[in-house]
């Protein structure tokens, strides 16, 4: 049940269009559905303003199909960490749009709303899969997204060429592996919140993204927050919340 549906239900009760008992039954059935292997949360959209997202990694195609079908009548569906083989299986049962670069699946289409301005900046081309997960997530939730890819600090003039965009954004996600310096540089240029996204890109001493994570946590730039290694979804979701708040 979405917030709009809840508001309509309460309005119907107040106007006498629906019996209080019937309304209570609808609310009782809304919290979650029990599929045995999963309990889809049908109330998350009401509580948080954004419905439950399906994490595809570790789930079978059949499980994802089952969860999707249980939610499809109530919401658009976002599936993260979805590989192409599972996507092909799901397409046989559901109208899935698949974005391979970000390993994102969507059922019900992207949002037609485009609010504010979010920048997703990636240090290198190798960081694009995580950056695309963030960008597609933000677009799914109805945000204008500007992608700045391959703008890492090893050629900082590439980033500075977009200074005007950086200074006019509501929020920026800086996606980088190696030493993770991109977030600090952007944090020193922008007057908006910066979400640092460490990636597992890099040679041995990067320790699978730990070096970038620690560098971002220790950033001397103000206004920089950090999500987990390779967590493009978390960055895109948080960026959407900040952007929507700024637009209000």
C-alpha positions, 0 to 999 in steps of 0.5 A: 500500500502506497502513501497515496492509497493510504490517504485515499483509504482514510478519506473514504472512511471519513466520507463514509464511502467505506466501513471502518471494519473493511478499512481495518481489514485492508490495513491488517493485510497490508504489513507483509506477505509470507511466501515461506522463503521471503516476507515482502514488506508491503508497508515500507512505502507508507513508512519510508516513502519508498517501497521495498527493493529486491536484492538479487544476488544470492536469490534464484530467478524463481525466488525473485519472480515470486517476490516480484509477483507478490509486490507487482500489484502495489508498486513498481519494482527495483531489483539490484545486483541482478545478473544477465542469466537471471534477468533472462529467466525473469523476462519469461514471466514478467515485463522486466527492463534490464540495465546490464551496466548497473546490474539493475532490473525494473518492473513497471518502468522508471519514474516519469518524475524528474526532480532536482539535480543529482550528479554521479561522478565516477573516478574511472571507467572501471568504476562505472558499474557501481556508478550506474547502480547509483544513477539508475537507482536515483532515476528509478525514484524520480530524480534528474541525474547527470553522469560524470564518468572518468573524471578521476584525480589523475587528470583533474582538469577533466573534473574541473571542466564540470565545475559549474555543474558541481556547484549547482547540484543538490547532492553528488555521489563520488564513486572511486576505487584506488585511493578514493581521493575523488570524494575529497576533491569534490567535497572541496568544490561543492556546496552540497552534500557529497556521498562517497562511494568506495569501490573494490577497483584497484591493485593489491594494496587497495584491499578490495576497496578498504583503502578507498573506504578508509581514505573517504572516512578520513576526508578533510573535506566537510560535508562528505558521508560514506557508504559501504564498498561498492554500494551504488544502490545505497548511494543512489537511494540516499542521494534521492532522499537528499535531492527530494528534501532540497526540492521541497 
